[in-house]
Each structure stands twice: as structure tokens, then as C-alpha cells.
Amino acid sequence: MADAAARGLVATGPRRGYRIVRVRGPTGHVDAVVMGRLCAQVEGFNLQAATRIGATDRQGLERMARYLARPPIANERLTRLDDGRLELRLKRPWRDGTTAFRFTPHEIIERLVAQVPRPRAHLARYHGVLAPAFAARSLIVAASGGATPGDRPQPPPPVAPPKRQPRPTRFPWASMIWRVFLKDVLECTRCAGRMEMVAAVTAPASIERILDHMGLPAMAPTVHPPRPPPQTELPFEEHAPAFEPDLPFRDDFES
């Protein structure tokens, strides 16, 4: 399925083996555009070779992670046509004049499924000096073990760096809640001041006594058993042509 998505073909359904429907306009002359130092763009793809993040720049790392975690499809450029198909408009026309793609609901879900990584599959591979089995790695990367004193000349004794505050190995729980729900749980609801944790109560008897004093339920809510999803079909399934699922291929079970 991933191979068919890369080649622009439909992998399953009644249109299996056909190409994705393209909407073409006037042929554009798109060449490589140099946008800045070590930055170029060709047909909607750009390379930011000048972008770098320092080893201690936590905000820059989070900003880059949020940028890479964007959804694969922009909702504002996805519209539903009268015949039930979905049209995905491109941000810029391609060189051959392609301005949009048209999918059936089954085909667009197939494209999204192709982007889900297979289980136990490596998503990043390192080559060259970054590879763990590189022959000259011991001459480039400093390590506490592995290299013997006779393998390379000994460097001068290192100068003791200034003492810095140790970086926490885990983010505080309040910071994690803010990152996920954008809710500052340490802000007082009365005076908008900052609250501090003074104690952590872990004894069950003490927890029940405190909750009873505050008028809160001391028993945890009952967890309902899992159930199937209430919606088994997409709401626009009546506009899509009927199809039967294809038999799985042998490659689908290979990791």
C-alpha cells in the first residue's frame, strides 16, 4: 500500500491499479528557487539546511517537534464535491499544471493508512559517521569505553567545566499537563497566584479521610468495559461506489 501511494496508484477497491485523479490547470514554469542561505524550494518541497537547534535549546526543539507533528492533510484545502468525492487542493501548482487531487472516501483513507508506520519498523536510519558501526567512530566520537589508550594519541587533560545545574530527567507533571491540555494547574483559581506542592499523600486511609473531609467521593469511578465504535460506516458512504475488500498480500504481513 505504501508503494502504491508513492507511485500515485490506488492499491485496493474497484479502482485498484488506476492512477489518482488529478485536476490540471495551465502548465506552470516552476524552477528551483533559492529562498535564503542554504534554503531552496522546488515544486512545493523545500530544504532548510540552515535550520539548526542547539543542544540546550529546549524551546527550539519543542518548536521543531510541533512543526514536524502537523497533520498530513490541511483541512482548509480539502472540500467535498457534489458526487461524493473529496478534492485536495495543492498549495502551489506543480510544474505539469496539477492543482488538485480528487479521491473517493476509500482512496483518501487508503492514503492516510499508508502513512502509518508498520510495527517494529525503523523510522530513522543513520549512515556515515553517525552510524553505530562506523569504523572510525572511536576517532571522532568521545566515549568512556571501547577505545584503548594505544588506539589514538591522548588529548591534553580536560579543563573542568563550570558547574551547572543538572537538567531534570523528567518533565514535571504540571508542565506535561500544560503541553497537552494548555491548562496551568498550578495557578490558583482565587488569586491567580502560583501554588507549590508541599506534600504527596500516598496512604489510602489518609486519602479517604481527606476526600471525606472535602466532601468528595473517595471511591474511584467504575471503568466501563470496552465496546465497539458506534459508527461503523462513514457518513458519506452512500455516495461511494460499492467495493469488496481485496485479499491481503503476503507483503502486508512482512515487517
RAZIJO-V775785 format. One record per pair of residues at least 12 apart in sequence whose C-alpha atoms are under 8 Angstrom apart, sorted by sequence separation. I is the first residue (numbers start at 1). J is the second residue. If there is no record, write none. Layout:
# RAZIJO-V775785
i=I j=J
i=I j=J
This chain:
# RAZIJO-V775785
i=8 j=20
i=30 j=42
i=31 j=43
i=38 j=50
i=77 j=89
i=88 j=100
i=89 j=101
i=174 j=186
i=30 j=43
i=37 j=50
i=77 j=90
i=87 j=100
i=88 j=101
i=139 j=152
i=87 j=101
i=88 j=102
i=87 j=102
i=86 j=102
i=87 j=103
i=85 j=102
i=86 j=103
i=85 j=103
i=86 j=104
i=85 j=104
i=86 j=105
i=84 j=104
i=85 j=105
i=84 j=105
i=86 j=108
i=44 j=91
i=44 j=92
i=43 j=92
i=43 j=93
i=44 j=94
i=43 j=94
i=43 j=95
i=30 j=94
i=28 j=93
i=30 j=95
i=28 j=94
i=29 j=95
i=27 j=94
i=28 j=95
i=27 j=95
i=28 j=96
i=27 j=96
i=28 j=97
i=27 j=97
i=26 j=97
i=27 j=98
i=24 j=96
i=25 j=97
i=24 j=97
i=25 j=98
i=24 j=98
i=25 j=99
i=23 j=98
i=24 j=99
i=22 j=98
i=23 j=99
i=24 j=100
i=22 j=99
i=23 j=100
i=22 j=100
i=23 j=101
i=22 j=101
i=23 j=102
i=21 j=101
i=22 j=102
i=20 j=101
i=21 j=102
i=20 j=102
i=21 j=103
i=20 j=103
i=13 j=106
i=10 j=107
i=12 j=110
i=11 j=110
i=5 j=111
i=1 j=110
i=5 j=114
i=2 j=114
i=1 j=114
i=2 j=115
i=105 j=236
i=105 j=237
i=106 j=240
i=121 j=255
i=105 j=240
i=120 j=255
i=104 j=240
i=119 j=255
i=118 j=255
i=84 j=236
i=85 j=239
i=84 j=239
i=85 j=240
i=83 j=239
i=84 j=240
i=14 j=242
i=14 j=243
i=13 j=243
i=14 j=244
i=13 j=244
i=13 j=245
i=12 j=245
i=13 j=246
i=12 j=246
